[in-house]
Structure formats: C-alpha cells, structure tokens
Amino acid sequence: MEMERVKFYFIILVINVTVLFLVASFPSSPQVGQQILGSLNSTVSPNQGIVGMGTSIAGHNFFLSLFMSLPFIGIPAGLFIMADTGYAFSAIGSVEGIPGVALPTLEAFLPFFWLEFVSYTAMMTESYFFTKAVLNGRWKQELSTYVLVIGLVALTLTISGFVEAFFYFYRSIK
C-alpha cells in the first residue's frame, strides 16, 4: 500500500471526526431533534428484529458511503454527511437536555462508531485517488482498487449495521 494513500486516509479520518464533533457541539433546536428522532424511530424499529434492523442500518450507511466514493464529489459529500450527522447529534441532544457533543462522545466507545468512520474514510480516500487517476488518464489501473474498497466497505458496514442493531435492539427491550 502506498504511503501517500495511508497518510491521506488518516488525515481524512481526523477531519471527519473533527467535523462531526465540532458541528455536534453547536446548539440546536429541540423541534428539529424531535423530527430527527421521529424519522429514526420510523425507519429503525425493534419490531423489525435484529436481522431487519441490521439490514436497514447497513443499507443506509452503505448508500451514504457510495456518495463518498464518487470521483470529484466524494470528499465534499462525505464532509457534508459528517456535518449533517453532527447536527443530528446536536438536535437530539437538545431534546434529551444534554450537550449534543456528548452523544458522539458516548458512541465513540461503541464498535459500530469506528467501523462506520473507518468505512466512510476509506470511501473518501478512494474518491480522492480515483479522481486523481481520472485526471491522469489512468482510471483503469485504479478501478480494481476502487471496486475492492467498495466491497470491503460493504462487508464492514454490514458487520457494523448488525452490531449497531444488536445495541439498539437490546437497549429497547429493557
């Protein structure tokens, strides 16, 4: 693996985490938080069971990650998604009466948080290198790496989705 790719990956990882936590630290309105919670509760429900929840979460996260892999727009799309997620944490925190930044801080102790960040960062990194390859006329050489990264991210996000579903499912039945 190229050292340039590894360095770029870790730079993007730090930027992603920073953007999420920074935006989550801004105040938000409880009304927006209620809307976000309502939307989450309508799409992810313990009534689906672990398999249904895991599939739903994994599919949603993989769909987002595909935007992050697109040449030319992957990094801006990913940063927007990170900021939007931070805003959702902030809004949900306002409903719960806690600082929004506390929510991703607590989730950072859970494995699915890092599986998602690793995946999103991999897709954004590949977006950058695929864009470079397109501009240099060597996209065919990069295509196999691009497809491999997408496959590995799909697997990682599937595992992450089921781990997250496990946490939601068992939290909701207590």
Summary of the structure (lengths in Angstrom):
residues: 174
radius of gyration: 17.0
end to end distance: 45.5
largest distance: 56.2
contacts: 565
relative contact order: 0.18
helix: 85%
strand: 0%
